[in-house]
Amino acid sequence: MGKNMFIQFCLKGLEKMYIQSENIFATSLQLSGDRMLHVRDHNPEYKFTMNALMGLNEAKKNGYEVFLDIESDYHCMAKRIDKYVGAPLDIAATIWTGRCIDTDIPAKAMSLFHDLLKNASQMKNLGPKALAWSILACLQGEKEYYENALALAKLAVGRYIHAVSGLVRQNPTGLDRSWAPFGAQSYMAYAFLLLARRTENEWAKNIGLLIARRLVKLQGPSGQWGWMYHVPSGRVADYYPVFSVHQYGYAPFFLLEAIDQGYEEFRVPLVRGFQWILGHNEMGQSMVEPMHQIVWRRIFRKGMNTRLIKAFRAMIIIHGGLKPGIKEAHALEIDHQCWGFEMALPLYIFSNRDDFSEILNDSSLS
């Protein structure tokens, strides 16, 4: 398997996020003047580190040199799982990563995961992303958890996936039950498609393809993946902000899985989406930053962007006739930061690929 430039680029960027004294990856790197500074936040750094170790393991398996001892750092982090009791996303990340690495998973973490599997239908904090990650954790490694994966998938259909639109809710009840971000869609589509491949389950494949095809239908003219969706109508509620990691990470999760199952229709959307970060976007600017060897996080509207304003705008788009159109460059700006997991996901997704040279070996990545 030949090496590609994008993986080498991501490895260099990810190394800059690593805090060796703590065996952890910072929440983000943020531009300050001409320097990139670590931004710290205890809550996300656990799962960001698990994402990073999972990606680094995949890169190492495919012949890339990595900058840390993956198994040692995994066990160093997993010992801290007690601090995250009750956080299903961290529990699922621990099991998914440990099974990817093929190492012994601490008994405490396994106990928490078994409790999650046993009580999933009663857990109100088991959101769509945590549920998808739990399915993926079950599918990694040996087959002893495949039945659990299928049970979780059935729970996901009943709780989160809209039968008509094929989109994934963020919450099953409440005022925001009709809205969901792109991340909920992408991980769920990937989980169902991987479940289909591992178990030859046509029901799971049909659901994964339903989500994937709806998302592709809603892809923007320059390959943008919408930020927020209105689930009942199956429409984009807002494109902005457009996140780079959606373009080169989240979308390829499910698009590559579908392609590998023989659905070539997803190749063009993948390439178009990736090319968005290479400068084929509404600003005409590359999001790839060669000096710091990272990808800038997102493009967003200038001006006020509070949660309330974004929610109000989405409501007007869906119910008031406002168009969720693509903005011109003068109305937008680049967010000059990169989060700790954003350079890690491509390692998991693209380390074993040599069939997308037109994007993975772009000259801007040298």
N, C-alpha and C positions, 0 to 999 in steps of 0.2 A: 504494500500500500504506500503510494507516494505521499509525501508531506505537502500540505498546502499553506500558503502564506497567511491566510486568515487565522489559522490556529496558532501559528508562531507569533503573530501580532497579539492575539488575545492572551497568550501565555505571558508575554512581556508586560502587558497592561495589568493582568491579574496579580503578578508578582509585586507590583507597586502598591497594591491594596493590602498586602499581607503584613501583619504585625507580628513579627517573629517572637517577640518576648511574651506574647499571650497566645500564640498558636491560633490566631483568629484573623478573619478578614474584616476590615473596616466597613462601616455602613456605606460610605462613599468616598470618592475623591472629588474635591471641588476646586475649581480654578480661583486663585486669589492673586491678583497681579499676574505675574508670569510663573507662579508656582502652583503645584497641585498639593492640597492639604487633605489629610484624613479628617473625615467627619465621623464622630462616634455616636452610636445609639445602641444600648445594650440589647434591646428587644429583638431587632431583626438580625443581629450579627451571628446568632447561633445557626439559624437556617441558611443564612448567606454562606457561612463557612461550610456547612454540609453540602450545599450546591457546588461550591468551589472544589471540594475534595472529590465529589462524584465526577465532575468534569475533568479534573486533573488525572483521575484514575483512567478515564477513557483515553485521554491523550497519551498517557504512559503506555497503555496497552497497544497503542498504534505507533509506537516508536519515537514519541516526542520526549525530550528531556524535561523533567519537572524540577521544581526548586525546593521541594520539601519532602518529608517522609509521610506519605499519605496515611498509612495505617496508624502510625504513631499519633499523628495529629487528630485522626478520627477518634481514637480512644481517649485522648486528652479532652476533646470536646464532649464526647458522649458521657463522660463522668459528670458533666454539669447538667444532665437531663433533669435532675431533681428541681432545678430552678424553673423548669418549664412545664411542670405538672399542670395538666388542664389545657395545654396548648396543642391541639391535634396536629397543626401544621408542623411543629417542631418534632413531635413524636413520629409522624410519617416520614419527615425528612431524615431522621436518624436511622430508621429501618431501611428506607429506600437506598440511602448512601451505604450503609453497612453491608447490605446484600449485593450492591454493585461492586464494592471493594472485595467481597467474599472473605470477610473477617468475622470473628466472633463478636456478636452484638451483646453489649452488657445486659445482664439479667433484668435490671431495673427498666431499661428501655423496652425490652421484649415484653415485660409484664404490662407496661403502659399500653403497648400496641395491642396486646391480647384483650385488654380491657376496652380499648377503642373498638376492636372488631366485635366484641360481645355486645357492646352498648351503643353501637353506631346509630341505630334507629331512634334512640332516646336522647342523643346528644344534640343540643341546640346550637353548640358552638362548632359543629362539624360543617363548615362552609363548603362550597363547591370545589375550591382549590384544595383544601385539606382532604376532601373526599377523593378527589382525583389522585392526589399524591398517595393516599392510602391504597388505592387500587394499584397504582404503579409499584408501590412497595411490595404488594402481594404477588405481582407478576414477575418481579426480579428474582433470579436464582432458581431454586428448585420448585417443584410443582405443589408443595404441601399447602400453599395458600391460594391456589387458583379458585377453589370454591368460595373462599372469602371474597376474592376479587369480584366474582359474579354476583354475590349477594350485595356487595357495596354498589355495583353498577345498577342493580335493580332499585336500590334505595335512591341512587342519583336520578334515575328516570322518574320515580314517583315524587321526589322532592324538588328537583331543580330544572329538569329539561322540559321545555314547552313542547307539547305533542305536535302542534301545528307549525310553528316557526322554526323549531329545531334549535333555538337558542337557549342558553343556560342562565337561569336566574341567579342573582347574588344572594337573595334571601327568599325563603318560601312563603313568608307572610310579611305583613307590615306595609308601610307606605312605599318602600323601595323595592317591593317584590317584582315590579315590572322593569327594573333597570339592572344592567350588569356590565362590567368592564370586559375588555378583550381577554384578560388573563384567565377569567373563569371559563371562557369559551375554549381557549386553546388547550389548556391542560385536560379538560374533560374530553375534547375530541381525540386527543392523543391517547388518553387512558382507554377509551372505548376501542380505538383502532388497534392498540397493542393487545388488548384483551381478545379481540377477534383473531389476531395472528397467533397468539399463544394457545388459544383454546379452540380455534376453528369455529367460533360462534358467529353465525350469520346475523343474528339479532344485534349483537354488539357492533358488528361491522356496519350494518345499516344505520344505526344511530350515530356512529362516528362520522360516516360519510354525510349524513343529513346535516350535522353541525358544520362540517368542513365546507360543504357546498354552499350553505347559506352565507358563511363568512366570505367565501370567495366572491359570491354574487355582490356583496356589499363592499368589496375592496375599492379604494379610491382610484382616480384616474392615473395617478403616479405610483400606484402600488401601496398607498397608505392603508393601514388597518385601523378601523375606527377605534376610538378610545372608549366610547360608551354606546350601548345598544338598548333599544326599547324591545323587550322580549316578546310581548304579545303580538306586536305588529311585525316583528322581524325586520326592523329598520335601524339604521345608524341614527343614534340620538345626537351624537357629536363626534367629529373627527379629532378635535383638539383637546388636550395636547396629543401630538403624534409621537409615540415613544419609539426610539431606535431599537430597543431590545425586542419589541413586538415584531419588527421587520426582519431582524437577523436571528432571533432566538425563539420567541413564543410561536410564531407562525410556522417556522420550519419543523418544530416538534411534530405537528400533525400532518403537515404537507409531505414531509419526507416519508413518514410512515405510510401514508396513502400511496405515494409513488412506489415505494418498495413492495406494496401489495398489488401493483400493476395498474394503478390509476394515473396514467400519464397526464391527465387533464390538469393536475396540480403543479406541474413543472413550471409553466409560464407564470402563474401567480407567485410562486416562490421566488423566481428570479426577479420579477418586477418589484416585489416587496423588498428584496435585499438591495437592489439597485437604488432604492430610495436613500439609503445611508451613504451611497457612493456619489451623491450629488444630483441624482435624477428626482429631485423633490421640488416643492413649491418655492423654496428659497434659492434653488440653484446652487446650493452649497453642500459640500461633503460633510458628513457628520464624523468622519474618520479623522482623528487628530494624531498625525504621525509623530509630532514632537513628544507627546506624552504617551503615545501608544495606547489610546483608549478610543472609545466611540462616545461622542457627546450624547447625553441622555435623551433629549427630546426637543421638539419645536413646539412652542406654545404662543398663544395670543399675547400681544402687548397689552398692558393695562391690568385692571382688576381681574383676578382669577380665583376668587374665594370659592369654597365648596358651595355656598348658597347661590352665588352668581352662576356657577356651572350647572347646578340643578335647575335653576330658573330657565336658563337658556335651553336645556334639554327639553323641559316641559313645553316651551314655546315652539321648538322645532317639531315635536311630535303632535301637539294639540293645537298649535296656533298658526301653522303654515310657514314658519321660518325655515329656509333651506339650510341643511347642514353642510353647505358647500365648502370647497377648498379655498383658503384665503390667499391673497397675494403677499409677496415677500415683505412689503412695507408694513404689513399688519402683524408680523410675526417676529419672534426672536428665538435664539438658541439657548438652551439651558446648559451652561458649561460645567457639568458634573457628570459622574458616572457611578452607579451604585455597585456594591460589592459583588453581586451575583451576575451582573450583566456581561462581564467578560468571561464568566465561567460556563454559562449555558451553551455557547457555541462549541466548547470543548466536548461536551457530552453529545452534541448533535452532529458536528461536522468532522470530528477527528478521524473517522474512518471513511471519509468521502474523497473520491478523486474524479467525480462525475459532474462537478459544477465549477470547472476551472474558470469560466467567464466571470464569476463573482468571487470565488475563493482565492484567486490569484490575481486580483485587480492590482494594477501598478501602484495605487495609493496605499497599499498594505505593505510595501517594501520598506 
